[in-house]
Amino acid sequence: MRVPYTDFGKMHDPLRGQLDAAWKRVMDREWFIGGEEDAAFEREFAAYCGVKYCVGVGNGLDALRLILLAAGIGPGDEVLVPANTYIASALGISYAGAVPVLVDPDPETALITPEEAEKHLSPRTKGIMVVHLYGRVAEMEGFRRLAEARGLFLLEDAAQAHGAVRNGRKAGTFSEAAGFSFYPGKNLGALGDAGAVVTDDPELARKVRMLSNYGSEQKYHHEVQGVNSRLDELQAALLRVKLPCLDAWTAERRRLAAIYESEIRNPRIRLLKKDPGNGYHIFPVLAEDRDGLRAELEAEGVQTLSHYPIPIHLQKAYRELGHKRGDFPAAEMLSETELSLPLYPGMTEEQILHVVSVVNRH
Ligand SMILES: *Cc1c(COP(=O)(O)O)cnc(C)c1O
């Protein structure tokens, strides 16, 4: 049986008419950047998250970088970030001119904790970027307390956490600002690159918007040297078609994940701690012989991925941080054992049970 890692057709086919109408509307209107689709999506996504402001940007990486620039964090400053996140989290800090300081995650959740983060504070620390990895919302109350006690800027990388919740509150609403990615494979994906910043702070929202548009609020008047990172009308129009489906898709991911959680019974496979608010962007299992398991699944038609095979401190791009193997044991353990099983809206029960049977046989 063939089980792809993801299946866009399952999500897009029922929306085909609406998606076609959306891009035609943009074509007909002949307004491609900074128009009514962008403004409407920003309103709708802010309302969805439960925040006052949303600023559409070009991608998730820029969302993070622009938040830090708007917060005045830059050269000479340090920002804490998980060692096991996608490299974009760290790059957002580097592109702002600051230094990412890595924190080892809790091996039971793959998320960083306030206790571990506190050990890495220095007089140069200006911020903490918490990443809701795999769709699991981190322990934000503790991070909030730490940030307030030390006067640090707290932000969330919510690129994997659209619709994920903690105590009834949505990911992206626990800090000064959050960055979202709408990369096609994310739980809310555009049909190309796109991202957004959400915040309750009007001044931060204004600065992010200005920075994302060449440092300009009034055409041809430039207050600062900004960048070009805007959400285009086409992607905004397509995202507006998909956003109303996000809750149903998340519910379906949770229903499917519950099958994995109850049916995977193999002493050689470990699951992360259960989290009721999980948005299940990724369904990770941990296996000593990860590559063997991956090959067995592949032979049975099941596509898998690994998020992520090389932790940040062992990436060539971050040699400058001066780390070595052994510095972040939990991140290294995850990078060696993590395998992401297929999980997407429209996946059938038969498909999921097929994956379960191969995993249980391993
Ligand atoms: C996808 C992702 C990003 C970057 O988003 P892009 O839109 O690809 O730039 C940042 N952080 C995390 C955790 C991600 O998964």
The ligand as an ORCA input file, in Angstrom:
! r2SCAN-3c Opt
* xyz 0 1
  C       9.320     26.224      8.283
  C       9.965     26.765      9.497
  C      10.525     28.049      9.519
  C      10.754     28.888      8.301
  O       9.681     29.109      7.500
  P       9.898     29.476      5.949
  O       8.560     29.954      5.536
  O      10.337     28.231      5.267
  O      10.931     30.545      5.881
  C      10.989     28.540     10.719
  N      10.951     27.796     11.841
  C      10.444     26.548     11.853
  C      10.412     25.795     13.136
  C       9.957     25.984     10.676
  O       9.474     24.737     10.705
*
